[in-house]
Amino acid sequence: MKPINNEDKQKWCEYGEETEKDFIDSFSNDQVSVSLNPDKVTDKFTHDFIITLPADLKTVRTRFRTSGRYGVPSTSAITLNKKDVDRYGELYPNIIIIFDIDYGDYKKTCYVTLSSIKNIIAEGKAKLHYYNSRVNDSNNAQCSYVLDAEWFEDVL
């Protein structure tokens, strides 16, 4: 039951524990799972939940040397196939994309949500690069968005 007295911290903490359990019991989603943080047993003030989301890894080892044409420095440029963005949007709207980048002199492992990628595209920051050698190629992506790894959060 929700406490009446705003100054009764103990009651509010107990209420918080109840609402956490209620949230988990009521949460239903095919793509996202939520569970109570097991550390709450010994530290009731730690973060509440562990959330599992779909994720896809993009291993990037080749620098995109002409990315400057798209307004992105080649030192941190990465690409993401347009067909992947479209497919993820249909099948996994809550997906996290992890980029593991290693150019020798530049290394970064970062992540971004699909919705953030879509916002970057809508804002016009991510330009499409069309592959000349893939015009009639039905196996490979014919174009990719040019992104800057520095736009995304590091995986800790």
C-alpha positions in Angstrom: 0.0 0.0 0.0 1.2 3.5 -0.9 2.5 5.3 2.2 0.7 8.4 3.4 3.6 10.1 5.2 6.2 11.4 2.7 8.8 11.4 5.5 8.5 7.7 6.3 11.5 6.4 4.3 11.1 2.8 5.5 7.5 2.6 4.3 8.5 4.1 1.0 11.3 1.6 0.6 8.8 -1.3 1.3 6.4 0.2 -1.1 9.1 0.4 -3.8 9.9 -3.3 -3.3 6.2 -4.1 -3.8 6.0 -2.0 -7.0 9.1 -3.6 -8.3 7.6 -7.1 -7.9 4.3 -6.0 -9.3 6.1 -4.5 -12.3 7.9 -7.8 -13.0 4.7 -9.8 -12.6 2.8 -7.6 -15.0 5.5 -7.1 -17.6 4.9 -9.1 -20.7 7.0 -8.7 -23.8 8.3 -11.2 -26.4 11.6 -9.4 -27.0 12.5 -8.0 -23.6 12.8 -9.8 -20.3 13.0 -8.1 -16.9 14.1 -9.7 -13.7 14.9 -8.4 -10.2 18.5 -7.6 -9.6 19.9 -10.5 -7.5 22.1 -8.0 -5.6 19.0 -6.5 -4.1 19.1 -9.4 -1.5 22.2 -7.9 0.1 21.8 -4.2 -1.0 18.3 -2.9 -1.2 19.5 0.4 -2.6 21.2 -1.1 -5.7 19.5 -0.7 -9.1 16.2 -2.6 -9.3 16.3 -4.7 -12.5 18.3 -6.6 -15.0 16.9 -6.3 -18.5 17.7 -8.5 -21.4 17.2 -7.1 -24.9 18.0 -8.5 -28.3 21.4 -7.4 -29.6 23.4 -7.9 -32.7 27.2 -7.6 -33.0 28.9 -5.7 -35.9 32.6 -6.4 -36.0 34.4 -3.6 -37.8 38.0 -4.1 -38.9 38.2 -2.1 -42.1 38.4 1.7 -42.0 36.1 3.6 -44.4 38.7 5.9 -45.9 36.4 8.0 -48.0 33.8 8.6 -45.2 34.7 12.3 -45.2 32.5 12.7 -48.2 29.6 11.9 -45.9 30.7 14.3 -43.1 32.2 11.5 -40.9 35.9 11.3 -40.1 37.6 8.1 -41.3 39.2 7.7 -37.9 35.8 6.7 -36.3 33.6 6.0 -39.3 31.5 2.8 -39.4 28.7 1.6 -41.6 25.5 -0.2 -41.1 23.7 -1.9 -43.9 20.3 -0.3 -44.8 18.8 -3.7 -45.3 19.8 -4.6 -41.7 18.1 -1.4 -40.4 15.0 -2.3 -42.3 15.0 -5.9 -41.2 15.6 -5.1 -37.5 12.8 -2.6 -37.6 10.4 -5.3 -38.8 11.6 -8.1 -36.6 13.4 -6.6 -33.5 12.3 -3.0 -32.9 14.0 -3.0 -29.4 17.3 -4.3 -30.6 20.7 -3.0 -29.4 23.5 -2.9 -32.0 27.0 -3.4 -30.7 29.9 -2.2 -32.8 33.3 -3.8 -32.0 35.8 -1.6 -33.8 39.5 -2.1 -34.2 41.5 -0.1 -36.7 44.8 -0.6 -34.9 45.1 3.0 -33.9 41.4 3.3 -33.0 39.6 0.8 -30.9 36.1 1.2 -29.5 33.2 -1.1 -28.5 30.0 0.9 -28.4 26.3 0.3 -28.5 23.2 2.1 -29.8 19.5 1.3 -29.9 17.7 0.9 -33.3 15.4 3.8 -32.4 18.5 6.0 -31.9 19.8 4.9 -35.3 16.5 5.7 -36.9 16.5 9.2 -35.3 20.0 9.8 -36.6 18.8 8.8 -40.1 15.7 11.0 -39.8 17.8 14.0 -38.8 19.9 13.5 -41.9 23.1 12.9 -40.0 23.6 9.4 -41.4 24.1 9.5 -45.2 23.7 6.5 -47.5 26.7 5.1 -49.3 25.9 3.0 -52.4 28.4 0.3 -53.3 29.3 0.6 -57.0 30.4 -3.1 -57.1 27.1 -4.3 -55.7 24.6 -2.7 -58.1 23.4 -6.1 -59.4 24.4 -8.1 -56.3 21.4 -9.8 -54.7 23.5 -11.3 -51.9 25.2 -8.3 -50.3 23.7 -5.0 -49.1 23.6 -2.5 -51.9 24.0 0.5 -49.5 24.9 1.3 -46.0 24.5 4.2 -43.6 27.7 6.0 -42.7 27.9 6.6 -39.0 30.4 8.0 -36.5 31.3 5.6 -33.6 31.8 8.7 -31.4 28.0 9.3 -31.5 27.4 6.1 -29.5 28.0 5.0 -25.8 30.9 2.9 -24.9 30.2 -0.6 -23.6 31.7 -0.6 -20.1 
